[in-house]
Structure formats: C-alpha cells, structure tokens
Amino acid sequence: MKDLKFCLFFVVLLISKIHAQSNWKDNLFISSSYKFGSVLPEYQFVHSIVDQNIQQVELSVFKETSGKNYWQKIYKYPKLGFSFFYTSLGNNEILGHEFALFPFVSLQSSPSKKFHIENKFGLGAGFVTRKFNLINNYKNVAIGSKLNVHFSYELGMNFNLNEKLNLKTALNFNHFSNANLKEPNLGINTFSASLGFDYLIGKKTERLSPEIPEFNPKNEFAFIYAFGGKHTRALQQTVYFTSSISLEYKRVSGRIFHLGGGLDLFYDAATKTEMSVPGKIPYKSIYDFRTGFHLSQEFVYNKFSFILQEGFYIGLTDKVEKSPIYNRAIFRYKWNEHFFTHISMKSHLYILDYPEIGLGIYL
C-alpha cells in the first residue's frame, strides 16, 4: 500500500502542477477509475498461488479530438491520452504489484447525446515489484523481469452528468509480459469491472467537419525484412537471433479496413537448443527455417495501422512446437508512399514466440 500511496501522491501532484498553469487546451480531460476483479486462471500453477481478488486504480489525461483532420471525423472523434495504472496481482509476497504507463486511443459511438459506448486500447510499459528468482522467489513462474510490455483493453459506457463531468463504467482486460525476452514469460492476465469519472478541465469546442477526399481503390504489394530475438523455455540467459522475410499483397478497397495475404520465410537460431530436450526428433540445420503463408486484416488510421495475421506453415514446418499455425500482431507506420516500419509479435495462438522490428518497401 505504501507504493500505491506514493504513486497516487505523485500523479495528484503532477495534475495540480498542470492545473496551476494558465495555458489549458480545449477538450482536455482528467480521469480516474477504480477497478475490482481477479487474475484469469490461464495456468493452473499460477492460479494456485493467487489467494485474493485484485484491486486496480487508473489515472488518465486525455484529449477529445475535434476534427482538425478528416481521419478524426472518419473515426467519430476519438480520444487520445496517457494512463497511469496500478494493480495488485493476487499475492503480494510472490507476485507483488504492477505499475504501468501507456498511451491509449478510445473509439466512441454515440447512441444519444448523453450516452457513449467506448472501446479503449492501450499499449506501453509495466513495472512489477516481484519477479522470478531461483532462490528467493521460485514460485513466481509467471514473471521473469521487472520491466514488461503492458496491453490494456476496455469496453465501457460513458454518461454525461453535466457539461464538465462524466460517469463511466467498464469491463477491463489487462495483460503484461516481457515479449519472451527473459524467462519465465508466462505473463499475467487480469479481468475487472470499473467505475470512474472524467472531468473536463477547460471548455469543449464545437466539432469540425472537414471534407473527406475522394478515395480510389488500388492493389498494393510489399517486401518486408524483420529481425528480433528470443529466449528459450530453459531459463537460459542467451538471446537467440530471429528474422523473417515476407512478401505481402493487399486490396486497398477502403480507408479504414484492408484485407490481404502473403508468403513468409522464418529463421530461428534457438531451434537447436529447443530441440535438445528429451522427446524431440533429432535436430537438422534445415529445421532453423520455416515457411508459410498468411491472411491479414489491417485497420488504418492515417499513417498508422494495426494488423492481425493468421498463418499456416507449408513446406518447412515447425519442428519445435509442432504447431500448424502461427499468428502475428503488427503496429505499422507508413513514412511515405514507398517505405514503412513496424513492430510485431509472433506467436502460436496464445504462446508468445518473439518480437520483431520490420523494414518494408511498397513495390
């Protein structure tokens, strides 16, 4: 509780300092919510050490967009902001607590002027107070590093009480893990229900309605090289090099959503180590490589996009997990008409494999 009180004091002090300044921008909100829930029982041996419900606090600063560009209008004037997040983890001695800081976007629909439904997505960094230690904390098989990647999703309802104050309630999912950069890396998932308030600091401006340019459908082809690193499941300290080459096609038939597919070639230097355990077939160097094809769904906001891919190994298959399928979640930024970069996470269903940094060119 001392850690929580200190962080709450720090955030309140920060908000007070900002409030003392005179240059407030329009449509700026501060927000707070309390959440109550539990750790999800994804792994039985993790759930067996969870002996209490979890409590969470989220403090946010966000701005409601007003239509300065046509993308804001297309997405019905989303909210953009930062959140400070605290959660207990069900066992203070073994799992400790987590603190996270992440940017978020909240997409809203408005059945009426007083009521909004919101989908909020956040991704950032999380810090845990307790991690795995072979001597002092060997029961914590979920968390291998104090610094982690934190993902947040919230489905909520927002009620306008007056011009300044909103009441909100939501269902919340949070996940954190270290993207398989250090073992163990099972990570922890939490589910909670929340109640909170949004308060408008300044004034709310009238929404603009910019003209949306004419759209011309087209076909796009891309070449991507990506690289990353991973640990094995043997609690080793070695980071093994990974890389991939992809050829992609997509039909750009609309501004927001694109469908496509592609071919993939993967290289995984950890294969030999992972196949050295009993029960695996004899290792061959060709097993370092995998080939497959994928389907993709891309959601676009201006130069940013979020992509989900579902892949199937064909030819050189996975000899380690023996999984016939693979998945990738990708955050991509398009610099211009020809070049883009992205960050992705490759997995086999819910089992994370490794992160990648990708460099791409449109052909």
C-alpha positions, -999 to +999 in steps of 0.1 A: +000+000+000+029+024+006+039+020-031+003+028-042+000+058-019+033+072-032+023+068-069-012+084-062+005+113-045+029+118-074+001+118-100-021+142-079+010+165-076+016+163-114-021+172-121-020+200-096+011+215-112-006+213-147-037+229-133-017+258-119-007+268-154-029+291-175-024+276-209-051+250-209-060+235-242-096+229-252-112+194-248-087+183-222-099+158-195-085+142-164-100+108-155-099+084-126-114+049-121-113+021-095-114-015-107-121-047-089-115-082-103-093-112-105-063-128-122-075-150-150-068-188-144-049-193-177-023-215-160-033-237-130+001-235-112-001-196-114-037-195-103-029-218-073-007-191-057-034-163-062-052-161-028-072-128-032-091-106-056-072-078-073-077-040-069-067-015-096-065+022-100-062+041-133-055+078-136-055+094-171-051+126-190-067+127-225-079+150-252-111+145-272-103+153-309-124+179-326-120+171-363-088+190-372-083+164-399-107+141-418-093+110-401-108+122-368-141+127-384-140+092-400-133+076-366-160+097-349-137+120-330-116+095-309-099+103-275-061+102-273-043+102-240-019+086-214-028+065-184-010+056-152-022+022-140-017+003-107-028-033-099-024-058-072-018-093-085-035-116-060-004-124-039+017-096-026+046-118-014+051-138-046+036-118-074+039-083-060+023-053-077+024-038-112+026-002-122+022+008-159+023+039-181+008+037-215-007+058-243-042+049-254-068+056-280-105+054-273-130+049-301-166+060-293-200+056-307-229+078-295-264+063-293-275+096-277-260+130-267-258+118-230-246+083-235-215+069-253-201+034-258-163+033-259-135+008-270-102+018-254-069+003-264-036+009-247+000-003-251+030+007-230+055-003-203+048-020-170+070-024-139+065-052-113+078-052-078+084-090-076+098-113-102+111-149-105+142-157-085+155-193-083+164-189-046+142-162-031+110-163-053+110-196-072+072-199-071+068-169-093+069-188-126+049-161-144+072-131-144+108-132-153+117-095-155+106-063-136+102-043-169+074-057-191+051-048-220+016-039-209-015-042-230-049-028-220-084-031-234-116-016-220-152-018-232-171+009-214-201+031-211-199+069-205-227+090-192-227+128-194-238+141-160-233+178-170-210+199-192-179+191-171-184+157-155-189+122-170-197+090-151-182+059-167-183+021-161-164-006-180-152-041-182-114-043-184-087-067-196-050-062-189-020-083-199+017-079-192+047-100-201+082-093-214+077-105-250+098-136-244+130-115-239+136-131-205+124-164-189+100-172-174+075-153-195+040-167-190+028-133-181-004-124-162-039-116-174-064-097-153-102-091-157-120-064-138-151-042-136-146-005-130-164+027-120-149+062-125-153+098-136-140+121-164-136+158-157-133+185-184-105+210-174-113+237-199-141+242-224-154+219-251-152+232-286-176+227-314-166+197-336-153+205-371-165+186-402-136+186-427-142+174-462-132+138-469-112+134-501-123+111-528-109+076-524-095+054-552-092+017-546-059+000-555-037-031-551-005-030-530+025-053-529+052-051-502+085-066-493+094-068-456+126-078-437+122-082-400+146-093-372+143-100-334+155-121-306+142-146-281+150-167-250+143-205-249+120-221-224+150-235-204+156-203-183+188-196-202+203-161-204+212-164-241+193-143-266+189-161-300+187-142-333+154-145-353+145-130-386+119-132-414+113-122-450+077-116-462+060-108-495+026-092-490-004-083-511-035-064-500-065-049-517-070-013-506-107-011-511-115+014-483-098+039-460-102+020-427-100-017-433-078-037-458-077-075-465-046-093-478-022-122-476+014-131-481+043-156-480+067-159-451+102-173-446+113-175-409+147-181-393+150-191-356+185-197-342+171-211-309+158-242-327+188-264-319+186-256-282+148-261-280+151-295-298+178-308-274+153-318-247+141-354-245+112-364-267+122-342-297+132-356-330+170-354-340+179-318-349+188-308-385+200-274-396+172-270-420+148-270-390+160-235-382+138-223-411+100-223-415+079-213-445+042-205-447+015-182-459-008-158-440-040-140-442-042-104-429-067-078-416-054-042-414-071-013-396-058+021-407-057+055-391-038+080-413-002+068-414-006+042-386-021+008-389-027-023-367-025-057-385-036-092-374-022-121-393-032-158-392-005-180-408-002-217-419+032-235-421+036-251-455+068-268-467+093-262-438+071-267-408+076-260-371+096-289-355+097-274-320+061-266-310+047-287-339+021-261-344+005-260-379-004-223-375+012-190-364+000-155-357+014-120-358+001-087-343+017-057-360+019-020-354+030-003-386+039+033-395+040+045-432+066+071-437+057+079-473+043+062-504+072+038-506+086+030-471+073+018-437+085+003-404+067-019-379+069-037-346+053-071-344+049-101-321+049-136-335+031-163-315+015-197-318-021-189-306-016-176-270+020-188-267+043-158-275+073-166-295+094-134-302+091-097-311+103-083-344+113-050-359+104-048-396+115-026-425+093-026-456+090-012-491+060-010-513+068-025-547 
